[in-house]
Every structure is written in C-alpha cells, then in structure tokens.
Amino acid sequence: MDISEIRKHLPHRYPFLLVDRVLELNLGESIVACKNLSINEPFFNGHFPEQPVFPGVMLLEAMAQAAGILGFKSMNKTPADGSMYYFVGADDLRFKRPCVPGDQVMLRARILSDRRGIWKFAVSSDVDGLLCASATILCADR
C-alpha cells in the first residue's frame, strides 16, 4: 500500500500520519509497514535537538497506526464508512533502542484476538533488524 491507500484507511494527517508504506499485509493476521525518519520531521526540532530522537510516544502511535490499518483492512471498513478505530491501551511496553533521523523504522503488528469490537495486537518496531520497541495494544472499533 502506498501513502494514498494508507490515507483511505487511517484518519490521521500530517504531522501525525506515521506510516509511510505498507510492505506486507495478511488480512486477519499481520502487517509490516515502515516509517522513514527525516531530520525535517517537526518533532526533531524540540525533542533533544542536539541529539534528535523519535519520541517514544510517537513510536508507540506509529505501531498502533500499523495495527489500525490491519484492523480496518481485515474488517473491510474505512473511516469514510463512519468507522473509527481508537487506540485504547498498551501493556508490556518496552523501549530497547532509540530511533533517529535517517532510520527506516519497520512497524509490525499481529492480531492476537478480536472480541466484540475490541482488538488485541502484538506490535513491535525495529531498525536494521534491531528491536526498538514492543507492546501488546488494544484498539476499539466504534
């Protein structure tokens, strides 16, 4: 999926659209997407400008957005259909290494369960095969 297709499945827009491309999508199972970090990102101006780091909360949001695309595509819904997919919780969140300008962050999500509109995902991110962060997240379809 390219950015125009991603924009159909996420309600987010710049600067909070944090998925640049979907590389793999297995409906009802998993997704691999990426976020390319450029020094031109607005958050790098204020988040440790002498040693810029992608904010951890935004890394978590990027992983949740990848999971959101997987959920929307698996349900065959879009925000234009009136469906909203809310990030409602995270468990076991761990940050292992920082992400910096120039990194291509791989965003991975796998569906663990779907019960009455509450989806549970295992999410992770990595750069060059090195784990950056991982968590179990919950999303709600409303």
C-alpha positions in Angstrom: 0.0 0.0 0.0 1.3 3.4 -0.9 0.5 6.7 1.0 -2.7 7.4 -0.9 -4.1 4.0 0.0 -2.9 4.4 3.7 -4.8 7.7 3.9 -8.0 5.9 3.0 -7.6 3.6 6.0 -6.3 6.0 8.6 -8.0 9.2 9.7 -4.6 10.8 10.6 -2.9 13.5 8.6 0.5 15.2 8.7 2.2 15.6 11.0 0.5 12.7 12.8 0.3 10.3 10.0 3.2 8.0 11.0 3.0 5.2 8.4 4.7 5.8 5.1 4.2 2.5 3.3 2.7 -1.0 3.9 5.1 -3.7 2.8 3.2 -6.8 3.7 -0.4 -7.4 4.7 -2.0 -10.7 5.6 -5.7 -9.9 6.3 -6.9 -11.1 9.6 -3.3 -11.9 10.6 -0.4 -9.4 10.3 1.1 -6.3 8.8 4.6 -5.0 8.1 4.8 -1.2 7.5 7.5 1.4 7.6 8.1 5.0 8.8 11.1 6.8 7.3 12.5 9.3 9.8 13.9 12.5 8.3 15.6 15.3 10.2 12.9 17.5 8.7 10.2 16.0 11.0 8.8 18.8 13.2 9.3 16.9 16.5 13.1 16.7 16.0 13.3 20.5 16.4 12.3 20.2 20.1 13.0 16.6 21.1 16.7 16.7 22.1 17.6 18.9 19.1 21.4 18.4 19.7 20.9 14.6 19.6 17.4 14.1 18.0 15.4 11.0 19.0 12.0 9.9 17.7 9.7 10.4 20.7 8.7 7.1 22.3 5.1 8.0 22.5 5.1 8.7 18.7 6.8 5.3 18.1 4.0 3.7 20.1 1.5 5.7 18.0 3.2 4.5 14.7 2.9 0.9 15.8 -0.7 1.5 16.7 -1.4 3.1 13.3 0.0 0.0 11.6 -2.3 -2.1 13.7 -5.1 0.2 12.8 -4.6 -0.4 9.1 -4.5 -4.1 9.7 -7.8 -3.9 11.6 -9.6 -1.6 9.1 -8.4 -3.8 6.2 -9.4 -7.0 8.0 -12.9 -5.6 8.8 -13.2 -4.2 5.2 -14.0 -0.8 6.7 -12.6 2.7 6.4 -13.0 6.0 8.3 -15.1 7.2 5.4 -17.7 4.5 6.3 -18.1 6.1 9.7 -15.9 3.6 11.5 -13.4 4.9 14.0 -10.6 2.7 15.3 -9.4 4.0 18.7 -6.1 3.1 20.5 -7.3 2.3 24.0 -4.5 0.7 25.9 -1.0 -0.7 26.0 0.6 -3.4 28.1 4.2 -4.6 28.5 5.5 -1.6 26.6 9.3 -1.8 26.3 11.8 0.6 24.5 15.0 -1.1 23.6 16.9 1.4 21.4 16.3 4.9 20.1 15.2 5.7 16.6 17.0 8.7 15.0 16.9 10.7 11.8 17.9 8.5 8.8 16.3 5.4 10.2 13.7 3.4 8.4 11.6 2.0 11.2 9.8 -1.2 10.4 6.4 -1.4 12.1 4.9 -4.9 12.8 1.6 -5.9 14.2 -0.1 -9.3 14.6 -3.7 -9.9 15.6 -4.0 -11.7 18.9 -7.7 -11.6 19.4 -11.0 -9.8 18.4 -13.9 -9.8 20.8 -16.9 -7.6 20.4 -15.0 -4.8 18.6 -12.0 -4.9 20.9 -8.9 -5.9 19.1 -5.7 -7.1 20.8 -2.4 -6.8 18.8 1.2 -7.7 19.4 3.2 -4.8 18.0 6.9 -4.2 17.5 9.3 -1.9 15.7 12.8 -2.4 14.5 15.6 -0.7 12.6 18.0 -2.9 10.6 16.6 -5.9 12.4 17.4 -4.5 15.9 14.3 -4.2 18.2 13.3 -0.7 19.1 10.1 -1.2 21.0 7.4 -3.8 21.6 4.0 -3.9 23.3 0.6 -5.5 23.4 -2.0 -3.0 22.5 -5.8 -2.8 22.5 -7.9 -1.0 19.9 -11.7 -0.4 19.8 -13.8 -0.2 16.7 -16.6 2.3 17.2 
